[in-house]
Amino acid sequence: MTKIAVAKGDGIGPEIMDAVLSVFKAAKVPLEYETVDMGKWVFDKGYSNGMTPEAQQTIENLGILFKGPMETPKGKGVKSVNVTARKTWNTYANKRTFQTLHGVDTVFSKAGIPIDITIVRENIEDTYGGIEHMLTNDVALCRRFITRPGSMQVIKYAFEMAKKKGAKKITCGHKANIMKLTDGLFLEVFYEVAKDYPEITANDIIVDDLCMKLVSRPDLFDVVVLTNLQGDIVSDLCAGLVGGLGFAPSANIGDHISIFEAVHGTAPDIAGKNIANPTALLLSGFGMLRHLGLMETSAMIENALLFTLESGKHTGDFGAKGTESLNTTEFVEAIIQNFGQLPAHNPKPILANKDITPTVFKLEKNPMLESADHNGEFIVGVDVFLESNEQPNMVAEKCLKHTLDLFKLVTISNRGTQVWPKGSVFTNLVNQYRCRFESVGDVALTQVDIVELYKRLTQDFKVCSTEILNMWGDKKAYSLAQGQ
Ligand code: NAI
């Protein structure tokens, strides 16, 4: 029998996990469970990443973690155990499925507009690296990483999943019109991967337009793939379309380890009262059962859940106000009573189980994601970020003293908007400038030339940070300043 790791979590976590496992037990789901120690109380015991070393070992040995929501202690400088788990084990794809559930009233269900959207969100990169610095007392900077191999992993997963699901269309949500290099790279990889899936229509949409269309015509979308932060926001928007967080399941998929959990948190306001809605965790459990090849059992329980919802049974957070709500235990008992029933709307086809035995693996070293080399790279300049309370002309004058024969000062910008050599007095300034130095005559520079410039600039300024300007052949590997 396959063994999986289970972490019950904090707040309502233990209540909803016990409820879901009782449904699995009644359905004779052929799984064994090993409970692991993760969550707030593990932080409180002094484990700074929110899990014991034994828990980490067990999860790495078993490859599947079914988890309840976990609280991140506030004000102790610790990182969320949920995010740590996703990043440590490289669960690079976050998949969330949002479907119309009959019995859960929404504006769309009332209007007869069906929803069946799967959001695949990149789960590791983007601003979620949490690499942030105060450059000056007034200016904070967050680094946003989008990588070719990281984008490739999640986009390939999205296309494979879309193919298995029989999806006709896959859409890439992005903001490449503004972030031409980061979102541009994600979009480029999307269309590169799309070439291998001619049977699926691939298109893209700017994320703001996507949000507008999702709330007006959600039936236009099938599978949508996005970068991390945009995917985070869009997937909660989709949760709202189908009735809220109580109905939003999530799977964090990696090559070796996958984590299944509900989207919602620990709901401290209702914890310990046995009134939480276990549906989102149950739906996440179906994703896990299917991932493990247990198609038949998963469909049987899902049909019982759909039948139960259709019959008007509900917990306190949804459903008709006129009918009495069930508590968590009563709600899952109703589902168990309905085993074998088929819902009137969208019954799940009972597919045969697949023989998917999770591979037991041992990694000796961190896997390195390979990518194509960029040819003909050379340095043509540097962006130097300086602290200054002076006007742009004065900053330029001081910079020009230090350019030597090698560099020319090309542009100065403030918050990304050019303020020198041309600019507008109406542009508000903060105490941090980006000064772009390029090589005279476009000759290749060395890193030592850059260090020399840096040293000279420190005579007049506090240098906050630098970024080297590279050319790849005739292609600029950096963006132009607004107005440059
Ligand atoms: P939350 O999702 O816990 O609660 C938001 C609202 O939704 C509350 O009114 C709550 O009662 C309700 N709610 C949530 N799940 C419900 C359910 N199953 N049944 C009925 N009502 C439900 O979000 P909040 O309050 O922002 O976060 C609370 C804690 O959860 C925080 O410590 C946060 O860090 C953590 N969290 C953990 C997550 C995870 O483990 N993946 C995800 C999100 C938050």
Boltz pocket constraint, residues with backbone or C-beta under 6 A from the ligand:
constraints:
  - pocket:
      binder: B
      contacts: [[A, 12], [A, 68], [A, 69], [A, 70], [A, 71], [A, 72], [A, 82], [A, 245], [A, 246], [A, 261], [A, 262], [A, 263], [A, 264], [A, 265], [A, 266], [A, 267], [A, 268], [A, 269], [A, 270], [A, 275], [A, 276], [A, 277], [A, 278], [A, 280], [A, 317]]
      max_distance: 6.0
